[in-house]
Amino acid sequence: MTNYKKTSRITLITFGLLALISAYFALQINFNYDFEQYFPHQDPDTDFFNKYRERFGSDNDFVLIGITNKAGVFNKPFLLRLDSLTKDLEKLDHVQKVKSPTNLVEYRQAPLFGIILSIPYLQLHKPYSLRADSIRIYSNYYNTEHYFSKDAKSVSIFLKHDDCLEEDVSSKVAKKIKSTVGQYSFDNSHLAGKIINNEFYIKKIKKETFVFIGASLLLIIIILLITFRTFWGVILPLGIVLLTVAFILAFMKLNHQSMDLLLNILPPLMMVIGLSYVIHILTKYIEELKYGKNKINALKSTYRNVGLATFLAAITTAIGFITLTTSSVKPVMDLGLYAVGGVTICLGLCFSCLPASIYLIKPNCFNGNPGNQAFWQKSLRNLFLILLKNRYMIAFSIIPLIIFSVWGMQKIRINSFIQEDLKKNNPLKRDYLFYEKHFAGIRPFEMSIQITKKDSTIYNKEILETLNKLDQYLEKEYGVTIIYSPASIFKQYNQISHNGDLEFYKIPDGKDIKKAESIIKRGGSKFPYQEFIRKDGREARISGIMPDVGSFEIRKKDLALDKFFHTHLNTSLFRYQLTGSAVLMEKNNQLISKNLAKGLTIALVIIASIVGFVFRSVRMVGITLICNILPLFLIAAIMGFFGIDLKLSTAMIFTVAFGIAVDDTIHFISRFRAELKKGKNPLYALKRTYLSTGKAIVITSIILSGGFLSLTFSDFLGSYYIGLLTSLTLFFALLADIILLPALLLLFYNNKEAYKLTGLIVSQTN
């Protein structure tokens, strides 16, 4: 006894010191958001884009500032304030250039000396010119639509900042831009861009991490109070899960891992998963105490009966998370790896810190309200009786449920949007919707053109004419607006050289191309050809902006574009490749089905192998898989019927939920197997299992579902859907474990004798 007490105290003192050290590091964890981490990892398209960006520059290192004046933008006081803002923005550190309606110019070529002159679209120093200026702007709307809305009540400023800013610099620049805009009393202002996103997301991630932890803590305390109704019944499980979170956060900090959009769900995840292990152990310990055993024997019996099941449950949960490492997206891989670490830590605490704590606590400290125990026993007995009477109907209900699920699954679409993570009422989402409504949109379009015709360059007349046809298709059919390309540069020159006449906005005649090439190369900022044409003339860039129509529609547009290219253009001249941040994000969606199928298959095979090896029964494998695959089918059907698209966040829930949901099934069949080994009849063994494990299964499922449900408070739709759909999956898994699983076991084990014994069970129940 003395040795047990000494060992327990040493164990708790050790973990107490480790907890203090871990808390110190955990509180210093950094927060980060880098959407480029969501590009496919070690992928040829990602490698191509990185090299493309080195040659032509980034496609998203800019900020768009939309400003509304309800009385109309052609108002001198408004335009003077807009001009002041433009000049203030130009002075900011790390800002390369600012293009605004007030510094927007069109070019003309002087007839005598051929010098290219710049003429402002808005002549603010001339008080009566605004009407004429507005007419000129909208008559040449092709060149100005990025800066003036169609209703003439909003304008847009384009701010280019340094490429690939470091996180702390990016945040400072974003705050300074917002502060500068905020100094002016415009009717409305809207900001969009990568650094604006980053600053917003990091702030939100910090807030929501604490919200998730707080909501999970509140849920855990409430359920523990209802379940055990004792001080130690609340404090002990709570201490184990908080210790788990502190350890995993400290490990992340020491590994220089920041908290990001996916990892911020890790703390509540570990809390609810860890709590389910503790509750199974604590419930069994209290049950053993009820049989009159002392605490040493009760502890030994507890770990002998549920120790293996808890270990297997942790293994299956870890397998669900390990499959996330098959993803091509680094944040998903990180979530999988750290979640496995968290499960391992929690399991270790359940087999070291938990028994040491239980031993030092007096057994009567776990005695709750007897009425509470009676309620559970009566409820479970009544439910078990219903199952006995309706086992055939319950077992064969699988067939219509599978038909319903397959029907719904066929309606699922693989689809995503650039700002899909934000709810509609989110202020950042509203800023992006403003650009969708009043301007060309916010989705960047990037296309690489590589010349394949031997001894030819982009300056070839035939190639420029063909590229012009491609530009026209992209504008009219694909939906790209504000196209910048080699063809548009030459057309712009041709228009300028003919006094701005729109009739000459076309590719110059063959004899003028050489002259145009020379002038364009000397044109500097007037003709920024180096941003769109490589020096050797063998590669070029087509860039533009388009509405965010979603990856489902983009895939159809890509197929139509490929067909157009091979049907209507001379493919021997050049080849094209779509690239850019939007394309890479969409490629992730194209890989979703493959990764989901691969991850789920791996989880199914490994878990089936473990169940088969431990229980030495093909029947147990089949029953386990049926009870845990059916909830996944049902959640897929719900996604199909309610139009919830398959994307990065929603795809994750299948493998994660499967790994977690199978835990309760393993606890149930482990106890059932133990009762059979005692020589009990299958029906009696099932009844004993149901009454013994039913309470723990219901409580842990409620905790797990509730913990995931706390994620629905998130402003990020990704976290929202992970929480909602995983919670629903675990609820369906609970129904499968307490209703379908016993019915299937009755069918597989000595069903004839079960019929004879049903009457006896009924009489005992009554």
SVG drawing of the C-alpha trace seen along z (x, -y; Angstrom):
<svg xmlns="http://www.w3.org/2000/svg" viewBox="-43 -75 59 97">
<polyline fill="none" stroke="black" stroke-width="0.4" points="0.0,0.0 2.8,-2.4 4.6,-1.7 1.4,-2.4 0.9,-5.7 4.5,-6.7 4.6,-5.9 1.3,-7.7 2.6,-10.9 5.8,-10.8 3.8,-10.4 1.6,-13.3 4.4,-15.6 6.3,-14.8 3.2,-15.5 2.5,-18.7 6.0,-20.1 5.6,-19.1 2.2,-20.8 3.7,-24.1 6.5,-23.9 4.1,-23.0 1.7,-25.8 4.5,-28.3 5.4,-27.3 1.7,-26.7 0.8,-30.3 3.5,-31.6 2.3,-29.8 2.2,-31.8 -0.7,-32.3 -0.4,-32.3 -2.3,-32.2 -0.6,-31.6 -3.0,-30.5 -0.1,-29.3 0.3,-26.4 -2.9,-25.1 -1.3,-24.7 -0.6,-21.0 2.5,-19.9 5.4,-18.6 3.3,-19.0 4.6,-19.8 1.9,-22.5 3.0,-24.2 6.6,-24.0 5.6,-25.6 3.8,-28.4 6.7,-29.2 9.1,-29.5 6.4,-31.4 6.2,-33.9 9.9,-34.3 9.8,-35.3 6.7,-37.5 6.0,-38.5 3.3,-37.5 -0.4,-37.4 -1.8,-38.4 0.6,-40.9 -1.8,-43.8 -4.7,-45.4 -7.9,-46.6 -9.6,-49.6 -13.2,-50.2 -14.8,-53.5 -18.4,-54.6 -19.8,-58.0 -23.6,-57.8 -24.0,-61.2 -21.9,-60.0 -18.1,-59.8 -17.9,-62.8 -18.0,-65.2 -15.0,-67.5 -14.8,-67.4 -15.0,-63.6 -12.3,-63.4 -10.0,-65.8 -10.2,-63.6 -9.7,-60.5 -6.6,-62.2 -5.2,-63.0 -5.8,-59.4 -3.9,-58.2 -0.9,-60.3 -0.9,-59.2 -1.0,-55.6 2.0,-56.1 4.1,-57.3 3.6,-54.1 6.5,-51.7 6.6,-48.6 4.1,-50.2 5.5,-50.1 2.7,-51.9 -0.9,-53.1 -3.2,-53.4 -6.3,-55.4 -9.0,-57.2 -7.2,-60.5 -3.9,-59.5 -5.2,-57.4 -3.9,-58.5 -4.4,-57.6 -1.5,-58.0 -1.2,-59.8 1.7,-59.9 2.9,-63.3 2.6,-63.6 5.9,-65.4 8.5,-63.7 6.7,-60.4 6.9,-61.1 4.3,-59.4 2.4,-61.8 0.2,-61.1 -3.2,-62.8 -5.1,-62.4 -8.6,-61.1 -9.7,-63.5 -8.5,-67.1 -9.1,-68.1 -7.6,-71.6 -10.3,-72.4 -13.6,-73.0 -16.0,-72.5 -14.3,-69.5 -15.9,-66.7 -18.8,-66.1 -16.6,-65.9 -14.1,-63.7 -16.9,-61.3 -18.1,-61.0 -14.5,-60.3 -14.0,-57.7 -17.2,-55.7 -16.6,-55.9 -13.3,-54.3 -14.6,-52.0 -12.5,-49.0 -9.4,-50.8 -11.2,-52.3 -13.7,-49.6 -11.3,-48.5 -11.5,-51.9 -15.1,-53.1 -18.2,-51.1 -21.0,-51.0 -23.4,-53.0 -20.7,-55.7 -21.1,-55.6 -18.0,-53.7 -14.3,-53.7 -11.4,-51.3 -7.8,-51.9 -5.2,-49.4 -2.2,-49.2 0.8,-47.1 3.1,-46.2 6.4,-44.3 6.1,-40.6 5.9,-37.9 6.0,-40.1 7.0,-38.4 4.1,-37.8 4.9,-40.6 5.7,-43.1 2.5,-42.1 0.4,-42.7 1.9,-46.2 1.4,-47.2 -2.2,-46.0 -3.0,-47.9 -1.3,-51.0 -3.4,-50.8 -6.6,-50.4 -5.7,-53.2 -4.9,-55.5 -8.2,-54.8 -10.1,-55.2 -8.8,-58.7 -11.1,-59.8 -14.9,-60.1 -16.1,-58.2 -19.6,-56.8 -18.3,-53.3 -14.9,-51.7 -14.0,-48.1 -10.5,-46.4 -9.5,-43.2 -6.2,-41.5 -3.8,-38.8 -2.3,-40.9 -5.8,-42.2 -6.9,-38.5 -3.8,-37.5 -4.3,-40.2 -8.0,-39.4 -7.6,-35.6 -4.8,-35.7 -6.9,-37.9 -9.9,-35.6 -7.9,-32.4 -6.6,-33.8 -10.1,-34.7 -11.8,-31.5 -9.1,-29.3 -10.0,-30.6 -13.8,-30.5 -13.5,-26.8 -11.6,-26.0 -14.0,-27.9 -17.1,-26.4 -15.6,-22.9 -14.7,-23.4 -18.2,-24.6 -19.7,-21.6 -17.4,-19.2 -18.1,-20.6 -21.9,-20.5 -21.9,-16.9 -19.5,-15.7 -21.7,-17.3 -24.8,-15.6 -22.9,-12.3 -21.0,-11.9 -22.4,-14.7 -19.2,-14.7 -16.3,-17.1 -13.6,-14.6 -15.8,-13.3 -15.5,-16.7 -12.0,-17.8 -10.2,-14.6 -11.3,-14.2 -11.0,-17.9 -7.4,-17.8 -6.5,-15.0 -7.8,-16.7 -6.3,-20.1 -3.0,-18.5 -3.3,-16.8 -3.9,-20.2 -1.1,-21.9 1.4,-19.1 0.4,-19.2 0.5,-23.0 3.9,-23.1 5.1,-20.5 3.9,-22.6 5.6,-25.7 8.9,-23.8 8.6,-22.5 8.1,-26.1 4.6,-25.2 2.1,-28.1 -1.6,-27.8 -3.4,-28.1 -6.9,-27.9 -7.1,-24.1 -4.9,-23.6 -7.1,-25.9 -9.7,-23.1 -7.0,-20.8 -7.4,-21.9 -11.2,-21.2 -10.7,-18.1 -8.2,-16.7 -10.3,-17.7 -13.5,-15.8 -11.6,-12.8 -9.5,-12.5 -12.6,-12.9 -14.2,-9.9 -11.3,-7.7 -11.4,-9.0 -15.1,-8.5 -15.0,-4.8 -12.3,-4.1 -13.9,-6.1 -17.4,-4.6 -15.9,-1.1 -14.0,-2.0 -17.2,-3.3 -19.0,-0.1 -16.3,2.1 -16.5,0.1 -20.3,0.8 -19.5,4.5 -17.7,4.0 -14.1,4.1 -11.4,2.0 -9.7,-0.6 -6.7,1.5 -8.7,4.4 -11.2,2.0 -8.4,0.3 -6.9,3.6 -10.3,4.9 -11.0,1.7 -7.8,1.7 -8.1,5.4 -11.6,5.0 -11.4,1.7 -7.7,1.1 -7.4,3.0 -10.6,1.4 -9.3,-2.1 -5.9,-1.3 -7.7,0.0 -10.0,-3.0 -7.0,-5.4 -5.3,-3.4 -8.4,-3.6 -8.7,-7.3 -5.1,-7.8 -5.5,-5.9 -8.3,-8.2 -5.9,-11.2 -2.9,-9.4 -4.8,-9.1 -4.9,-12.9 -1.2,-12.8 -1.9,-11.3 -3.3,-14.7 -1.3,-16.9 -2.1,-20.0 0.5,-20.8 -2.0,-22.2 -4.1,-19.0 -1.0,-16.9 0.0,-19.0 -3.4,-18.5 -3.2,-14.8 0.3,-14.5 -0.3,-16.7 -3.7,-15.0 -1.9,-11.7 0.5,-13.2 -2.4,-14.4 -4.1,-11.1 -0.9,-9.4 -0.3,-11.9 -3.8,-11.4 -3.5,-7.6 -0.3,-7.9 -2.0,-10.1 -4.9,-7.6 -2.5,-4.8 -0.2,-6.8 -1.6,-10.1 -5.2,-8.9 -4.7,-5.7 -2.3,-7.5 -4.9,-10.2 -7.7,-7.7 -5.6,-5.8 -5.0,-8.9 -8.7,-9.8 -11.0,-8.1 -13.5,-5.8 -16.5,-7.4 -15.6,-10.7 -16.9,-9.1 -20.3,-8.2 -22.8,-10.2 -26.6,-10.4 -28.0,-6.8 -31.1,-8.1 -28.9,-9.0 -27.6,-5.4 -31.1,-4.0 -32.3,-6.3 -29.6,-5.0 -30.3,-1.3 -34.0,-1.6 -33.7,-3.5 -31.1,-1.1 -33.2,1.9 -36.3,0.6 -34.4,-0.2 -32.8,3.2 -36.2,4.8 -37.4,2.9 -34.3,4.0 -35.0,7.6 -38.6,7.4 -37.6,5.6 -34.2,6.9 -35.1,8.2 -36.7,4.9 -33.7,2.9 -31.1,5.2 -32.8,5.1 -33.4,1.3 -29.8,1.1 -31.0,1.8 -33.3,-1.2 -30.8,-3.4 -28.1,-2.4 -30.4,-3.0 -31.3,-6.5 -27.6,-7.2 -26.5,-6.2 -29.2,-8.4 -28.0,-11.4 -24.3,-10.8 -24.8,-11.1 -25.9,-14.7 -22.6,-15.8 -20.5,-18.2 -16.7,-18.9 -16.7,-22.7 -15.0,-25.6 -14.8,-29.4 -11.9,-31.7 -13.7,-33.1 -15.6,-30.0 -14.3,-30.0 -16.2,-33.2 -19.9,-33.4 -22.0,-35.9 -22.4,-38.3 -18.6,-38.5 -17.2,-42.0 -14.3,-40.6 -16.8,-38.6 -18.9,-41.7 -15.8,-43.5 -15.3,-40.7 -19.0,-40.6 -18.7,-44.4 -16.1,-43.8 -18.1,-40.9 -21.1,-43.2 -19.6,-46.6 -16.4,-45.6 -14.9,-42.7 -14.5,-40.4 -11.6,-39.2 -10.5,-35.9 -7.1,-36.3 -6.6,-34.6 -3.2,-33.6 -2.1,-31.8 1.4,-31.0 2.0,-31.1 5.1,-29.1 6.1,-29.6 6.5,-26.2 7.0,-27.4 10.7,-27.1 12.8,-30.3 9.7,-32.4 8.8,-34.8 5.8,-36.5 6.4,-39.4 5.3,-37.3 2.2,-38.8 0.5,-35.4 1.2,-34.6 -0.1,-38.0 -3.3,-37.6 -3.8,-34.1 -3.3,-35.4 -5.8,-38.2 -8.4,-35.5 -7.6,-33.7 -8.0,-37.0 -11.4,-37.5 -12.5,-34.0 -11.3,-34.5 -13.3,-37.7 -16.6,-36.6 -16.8,-32.9 -14.5,-32.3 -15.5,-35.4 -12.2,-37.1 -12.2,-40.9 -9.5,-43.5 -7.1,-41.3 -3.4,-42.2 -1.5,-40.3 1.0,-40.7 -1.9,-41.2 -3.5,-43.9 -0.1,-45.8 0.3,-45.9 -3.4,-46.9 -2.9,-49.7 0.2,-50.9 -1.7,-50.9 -4.6,-52.9 -2.1,-55.4 -0.3,-55.9 -3.6,-56.8 -4.5,-59.6 -6.5,-57.2 -9.1,-56.3 -10.9,-53.1 -11.1,-51.9 -7.4,-51.2 -7.5,-49.1 -6.3,-46.1 -3.1,-44.3 -0.9,-46.6 -0.2,-45.8 2.7,-43.5 5.0,-46.4 4.3,-48.3 4.9,-45.4 8.7,-45.8 8.3,-49.6 5.8,-48.9 8.1,-46.3 10.9,-48.9 8.7,-51.6 7.0,-49.2 10.4,-48.0 11.4,-51.7 8.0,-52.6 8.8,-51.8 5.7,-52.1 3.6,-53.1 4.1,-49.6 5.2,-47.3 6.0,-44.6 8.5,-42.9 5.6,-42.0 4.0,-40.1 6.7,-39.1 10.1,-37.4 13.2,-39.0 13.8,-36.2 10.1,-36.6 9.5,-32.8 7.2,-33.0 4.4,-35.4 1.7,-35.9 -2.0,-36.5 -3.4,-38.0 -6.8,-39.2 -9.6,-39.2 -12.9,-37.4 -15.9,-36.7 -15.5,-33.9 -17.9,-31.4 -16.6,-28.3 -14.3,-25.5 -17.2,-23.4 -18.0,-26.0 -14.3,-26.7 -13.7,-23.0 -16.4,-23.3 -14.8,-26.5 -11.4,-24.8 -12.7,-21.9 -14.4,-24.4 -11.2,-26.4 -9.1,-23.4 -11.6,-22.4 -11.6,-25.9 -7.8,-26.0 -7.5,-22.7 -10.4,-23.4 -10.1,-27.1 -6.4,-28.0 -3.2,-27.0 -1.7,-24.8 1.6,-24.5 2.4,-28.2 2.3,-27.9 0.9,-26.0 -0.7,-27.3 -0.9,-26.4 -3.3,-27.8 -1.6,-28.7 -1.8,-31.0 -3.0,-30.8 -6.6,-30.2 -5.7,-27.3 -3.6,-25.6 -6.3,-25.9 -8.8,-24.3 -6.3,-21.5 -6.6,-20.6 -10.3,-20.1 -9.6,-17.8 -7.4,-15.7 -10.0,-15.5 -11.9,-12.5 -8.6,-10.6 -7.3,-11.5 -10.6,-10.8 -10.9,-7.4 -7.3,-6.6 -7.5,-7.8 -10.8,-6.0 -9.6,-2.8 -6.4,-2.8 -8.4,-3.5 -10.9,-0.7 -8.2,1.9 -6.1,1.1 -9.0,0.9 -10.6,4.1 -7.2,5.9 -6.9,4.8 -10.4,5.9 -9.9,9.2 -6.6,9.8 -7.7,8.9 -11.1,10.6 -10.2,13.4 -13.6,13.1 -14.7,12.2 -18.2,11.6 -16.9,8.9 -15.0,7.2 -18.2,7.2 -20.4,5.9 -17.8,3.2 -17.5,1.9 -21.3,1.9 -22.0,-0.1 -19.4,-2.7 -19.6,-3.0 -23.4,-3.5 -23.1,-6.9 -20.6,-8.0 -23.1,-7.1 -25.8,-9.0 -23.7,-12.1 -22.7,-11.9 -26.4,-11.7 -27.2,-14.8 -24.4,-16.7 -25.9,-15.7 -29.5,-16.6 -28.6,-19.9 -26.1,-21.0 -23.1,-21.0 -20.1,-20.8 -17.2,-18.4 -14.1,-20.4 -11.1,-20.4 -12.9,-20.9 -15.9,-18.6 -13.7,-15.8 -11.7,-15.6 -14.7,-14.6 -15.1,-11.2 -11.8,-9.7 -11.6,-11.7 -15.2,-10.8 -14.7,-7.1 -11.6,-6.8 -13.4,-8.4 -16.8,-6.7 -15.4,-3.2 -14.1,-3.7 -17.5,-3.1 -18.1,0.0 -14.8,1.4 -15.7,0.7 -19.0,2.5 -17.7,5.6 -14.7,5.8 -17.1,6.0 -19.3,8.5 -16.4,10.7 -15.3,10.6 -18.8,11.6 -18.8,14.5 -15.5,15.7 -17.0,16.0 -19.3,18.6 -22.5,16.6 -25.2,17.2 -24.9,14.6 -28.2,13.0 -27.2,12.6 -23.7,11.4 -25.3,8.8 -27.7,7.6 -24.8,7.3 -22.7,5.5 -25.6,3.1 -26.3,2.1 -22.6,1.8 -21.2,-0.1 -24.4,-1.9 -24.2,-4.8 -20.5,-5.5 -21.2,-5.2 -24.1,-7.6 -22.2,-10.1 -19.0,-10.0 -20.9,-10.4 -22.8,-13.4 -19.5,-14.9 -17.8,-14.2 -20.8,-15.6 -21.1,-18.6 -17.4,-19.3 -17.5,-19.3 -20.7,-21.3 -18.9,-24.1 -17.0,-24.6 -20.2,-25.8 -19.6,-29.1 -16.8,-29.8 -16.9,-32.6 -15.0,-30.2 -17.3,-27.9 -14.6,-25.3 -14.5,-24.9 -18.3,-25.3 -18.8,-22.3 -16.2,-20.2 -18.1,-20.8 -21.6,-20.3 -21.0,-17.3 -18.6,-15.5 -21.1,-16.0 -23.9,-14.6 -21.8,-11.6 -21.0,-10.8 -24.7,-11.1 -25.5,-8.6 -22.7,-6.4 -24.2,-6.5 -27.6,-5.4 -25.8,-2.6 -23.9,-1.5 -26.9,-1.4 -29.6,-0.2 -28.1,1.5 -25.0,3.1 -27.0,5.2 -29.5,6.3 -26.7,7.5 -25.0,9.3 -28.3,11.1 -28.5,12.2 -25.0,13.6 -24.9,15.2 -27.2,18.1 -30.4,16.5 -32.7,19.4 -31.8,19.5 -32.2,15.8 -35.9,16.2 -36.4,18.6 -34.7,16.4 -36.4,13.2 -39.4,14.0 -37.1,14.5 -35.4,11.2 -38.7,9.5 -39.9,10.9 -36.6,9.9 -36.9,6.4 -40.5,6.1"/>
</svg>
